[in-house]
Amino acid sequence: KIDNKEELQNYITIFYSVECIWHLCEILFIDVIPGNVVLPYLLEWVRFHFPKHERNAAVMLGGDLVGLESNPDFWKTVIGSLLQGRVNVVRALLRQHSASDSSAFKLVDQVLRAMPIYSVVSGVSINEFNLQWRQWTVDVQSKIDAKLFVSERYLHLIMRLVVGDENAWAEVQDNCETWYEFLAGWLFYSEPTVKSFELGLFAKRSITKMQMKNHLKHLDRVLLAAMEFDMFQVIKEIQYMTENGWFVSHFTDLLYHSGRLSTLEKEVNNFSAEKLRESFILDYGVTLMGHKSLWQVGLSYLDYCPNDGNVAIELLLPRIYIDNEAKAQKIVYEAKNRELHHIVQSICKAQGMISMKRGRLGNALTWALKSQDGPFTSFLADKFLQKYISSGKLVST
């Protein structure tokens, strides 16, 4: 039971890593980002993979709202929601505080309501937004300097966070499970119009801030490589993930069909996007061919390998272990579809011999006819005739 639990946990970790990497790479390598302003997409990615604060907020706001701050997770949820850019959720939670009618709480709500948030559909240019943002931060900083929030510790912290105060962010970094969760929130309040190509630089700064430079896990290295737009390194890293090759083959195939993989041909010597894609699909297809029930799926992968797929099919299809006639029929069907007549003949003849040894001459003759092997068919027909002559009965099996 312990082993099964550990194995299950290992699978969950792998699935989380695959999902996390896939989503980020889809954003950075595949999606067309208007104006190259990546932060809204990065925030959505973080919110999806770190839903704890959203769930806690939903539970709190959906329950008894009286004296909500008495909940031990209240301020953790407020700060956590703030770090994920959920400003409206923060305002909703603060309005349920028993002191929400005080001047400090009202002022914080007013500040957060006035906070400019960049949106492509708003019709505001990046330059206009940056101007609005600077004006807003200057205004908030002046309120902080006037000590308008010092009476409430957490409100003071919130205001310092939204203006990107370095010391405030150092205080809350332990609230973040990972450096990339920290990164999204930090950029939201310090570089809201950050471009995709700048992400790698800020990612390294985030890692340094959280003192994780010498403690990066495999997932961290892959995500960092993605943020640095090192596609080749991402592909290399995900090969080492402890899974069966599904991820790297499908991910590479996606990059190939999106046209992004071909850009590496200019950056890496002797690199061929087509060959790399095919090598991964071929490996995965061969792996599936070795599975007793997934071999047909493996065939479909090998069909998409124009250079070496047919050769692999010819080698592997006859080697599939046949434990019943239904499976033999399936193999024959797949071989016929690919015009591999020599494999059809070989399998049918082998099945015919098995049936003959078991005394099932009728079935053996059926296989012989399918094999289109004249001598073998004639041999079985003679057997039929001899049986009929000796017994006077026609064999039907």
DABEL-V850275 format. One record per helix or strand of 2 or more residues. SS is the DSSP state (H for helix, E for strand). FROM is the first residue (numbers start at 1). TO is the last residue. If there is no record, write none. Layout:
ss = [SS	SS]
from = [FROM	FROM]
to = [TO	TO]
This chain:
ss = [H	H	H	H	H	H	H	H	H	H	H	H	H	H	H	H	H	H	H	H	H	H	H	H	H]
from = [2	34	39	52	68	74	87	103	120	126	153	166	179	196	218	231	246	261	273	295	309	325	341	361	374]
to = [30	36	49	62	70	83	94	114	122	145	162	175	190	209	227	238	258	266	289	302	317	337	357	371	391]
